[in-house]
């Protein structure tokens, strides 16, 4: 008696299966970092930034109210980027440097048939999503508050995608630096990550010709938000 062979899978079904497996691996690494002290502190600060700026936007009056709301949204994004995003990145670097937990998760993933390259991608993607959520969600909610207080819908429709792009690029950058810090210094990953960010910043303050992450992302934020300002 012959056993019938299963029909070969199409490239589309193979692609969908691979995507589902990658998403499951990202979720595994993301869930493993949810209980870290740095992430809890970042969530608390993100909530505080949203509440404080939502209150300020709600109380804004006068003829220049719309321009003031735009300025408050930008200021909130700056705070979210370098305090909330920084705390999340520092917590990620510390957790990635914890060899026992990292080896356990890696061994589990390897047993499920994942390659080593997939582990690096999943760790980076998980850290990127954490930072992007913590920065992007409060900012998007503030955009909604701004619309409720009189900003134009066209401004919101232009700014919302800009916020998503900005949060994702920031998240990817901080996630990569957190990974690099954990790889280079397992004993002091947070100090090394702080040096990567603050070192160029101090140099740029002394000499504006030197680039720094805060300055580069400030320029990116201004470029992205200028589209919404032009439509308002």
SULCOR-V636199 format. One record per residue. N is the residue number from 0. RES is the residue in one letter. OMEGA is omega in whole degrees, -180 to 180 (none if undefined). Layout:
# SULCOR-V636199
n = {N,N}
res = {RES,RES}
omega = {OMEGA,OMEGA}
This chain:
# SULCOR-V636199
n = {0,1,2,3,4,5,6,7,8,9,10,11,12,13,14,15,16,17,18,19,20,21,22,23,24,25,26,27,28,29,30,31,32,33,34,35,36,37,38,39,40,41,42,43,44,45,46,47,48,49,50,51,52,53,54,55,56,57,58,59,60,61,62,63,64,65,66,67,68,69,70,71,72,73,74,75,76,77,78,79,80,81,82,83,84,85,86,87,88,89,90,91,92,93,94,95,96,97,98,99,100,101,102,103,104,105,106,107,108,109,110,111,112,113,114,115,116,117,118,119,120,121,122,123,124,125,126,127,128,129,130,131,132,133,134,135,136,137,138,139,140,141,142,143,144,145,146,147,148,149,150,151,152,153,154,155,156,157,158,159,160,161,162,163,164,165,166,167,168,169,170,171,172,173,174,175,176,177,178,179,180,181,182,183,184,185,186,187,188,189,190,191,192,193,194,195,196,197,198,199,200,201,202,203,204,205,206,207,208,209,210,211,212,213,214,215,216,217,218,219,220,221,222,223,224,225,226,227,228,229,230,231}
res = {X,X,X,X,X,X,X,X,X,X,X,X,X,X,X,X,X,X,X,X,X,X,X,X,X,X,X,X,X,X,X,X,X,X,X,X,X,X,X,X,X,X,X,X,X,X,X,X,X,X,X,X,X,X,X,X,X,X,X,X,X,X,X,X,X,X,X,X,X,X,X,X,X,X,X,X,X,X,X,X,X,X,X,X,X,X,X,X,X,X,X,X,X,X,X,X,X,X,X,X,X,X,X,X,X,X,X,X,X,X,X,X,X,X,X,X,X,X,X,X,X,X,X,X,X,X,X,X,X,X,X,X,X,X,X,X,X,X,X,X,X,X,X,X,X,X,X,X,X,X,X,X,X,X,X,X,X,X,X,X,X,X,X,X,X,X,X,X,X,X,X,X,X,X,X,X,X,X,X,X,X,X,X,X,X,X,X,X,X,X,X,X,X,X,X,X,X,X,X,X,X,X,X,X,X,X,X,X,X,X,X,X,X,X,X,X,X,X,X,X,X,X,X,X,X,X,X,X,X,X,X,X}
omega = {-178,178,-179,179,178,-179,180,180,176,180,180,178,177,179,179,178,180,179,179,179,178,179,178,179,177,179,178,-180,179,-179,-177,-178,-173,-174,-179,-179,180,180,178,178,178,178,180,-179,178,178,179,178,-180,-177,-176,-179,175,177,180,179,-179,-178,-178,-180,172,-177,-180,-175,-176,178,178,179,178,178,179,178,178,179,178,179,177,178,179,-177,-167,172,-180,179,178,178,179,179,178,177,178,179,-180,-179,178,-180,179,-168,-176,180,-179,180,-180,179,180,179,178,-180,179,177,179,175,179,177,180,178,178,180,179,179,-178,178,-180,180,180,178,178,-180,179,-179,-178,179,-177,179,-171,-175,177,180,178,177,177,174,177,177,179,177,179,-179,172,176,-175,178,178,175,-179,-179,176,-175,-176,175,178,178,180,180,-179,-178,-180,179,177,-180,180,-180,-180,178,178,179,177,177,-179,180,179,179,-174,-177,-180,-179,-177,-177,-178,178,180,178,177,179,178,-177,-173,-180,177,179,179,177,-179,176,178,-180,-175,180,-180,179,175,-179,178,-179,180,-179,174,177,178,180,179,180,-177,-178,180,177,179,179,180,-179,-176,none}
